[in-house]
Amino acid sequence: MHELPLVIFTLFMQASVGCLVITLLCYFRLFGSKDPQIAMKWVRAPLIASFLLGCAGLLGSLFHMGNPLHMFYTLMHVSSSWMSREVLATAVYMGLLFLSVALLLLKQKVNGLLLLLSAAAGLVYMYAMSALYADTLFTLWSGLFTFAGFAGTMLLTGGIISALLLVTALGYAREDELIRRVVKIALAAGVAGLLLMLLGALSLLGNIGEPIYMGMTPRAMPEGLLSLNIIRVVLIGLGLFFAGRLLCQKQAEITNATLIMSLATVCVFAGEAVGRVVFFSLGG
């Protein structure tokens, strides 16, 4: 697939922002009363993972460019181009996140203000990315569908990855109650993400009867997209089932929480990867 670099870029960057946002939510909501050094050890892995996911996304985007150095030219049109705004927002987000993680590793301390600024920059980046793809002649990418779909992926994938790493750290500390609360937050984020995706899908009903390719030569719909969507739904459903199953276990049985959340993470991330392939197949 010729748009595979964009699949990697958009999916990993959205997972990065989501992982950061959900990790900070857990940090401020659940770990505020804990010793700062202990709380830092719990959130260290997901914060580093958020940065690494962003790096993986950026690496994928480079393969989409004929000449990676040309990305600097896009910054010359910030006032008029959503692509320029996306590049700038990506740079600001990754720069702030790098500083946050560097300070975390060097000083062994969470800089809450800097991380909040990083999360805010990540949300601005999400808006710029969504606006870039929504501002297109392709009807199915326009408006709410893209905004809601990208935000849903951010919450779903980011929440499940953050929960996996937090659950692993809390498991070593035998914090069974906190494990349950983290999983609840991740599931709530996942359900919110699914509702956003559903809202975006419903918004397409307004385009029924409209030309899919406005001002372009019509062509056949790519084959296999229905099957891929079914696979996506099944994988996401399995992932949320595994995470929900963890909440049904007794406190003494939570020792396998990392394994269960790993299965949930693999299913959800794979499902969203399939969904992103479908997204770019529609417009590719």
HELIX and SHEET records of a PDB file:
HELIX    1   1 LEU A    4  LEU A   30  1                                  27    
HELIX    2   2 PRO A   36  LEU A   62  1                                  27    
HELIX    3   3 PRO A   68  HIS A   70  5                                   3    
HELIX    4   4 MET A   71  THR A   74  1                                   4    
HELIX    5   5 LEU A   75  HIS A   77  5                                   3    
HELIX    6   6 TRP A   82  LYS A  107  1                                  26    
HELIX    7   7 GLY A  112  ALA A  134  1                                  23    
HELIX    8   8 THR A  139  TRP A  141  5                                   3    
HELIX    9   9 LEU A  144  TYR A  172  1                                  29    
HELIX   10  10 ASP A  176  SER A  203  1                                  28    
HELIX   11  11 LEU A  204  ASN A  207  5                                   4    
HELIX   12  12 LEU A  225  LEU A  247  1                                  23    
HELIX   13  13 GLN A  251  ASN A  256  5                                   6    
HELIX   14  14 ALA A  257  GLY A  283  1                                  27    
END                                                                             
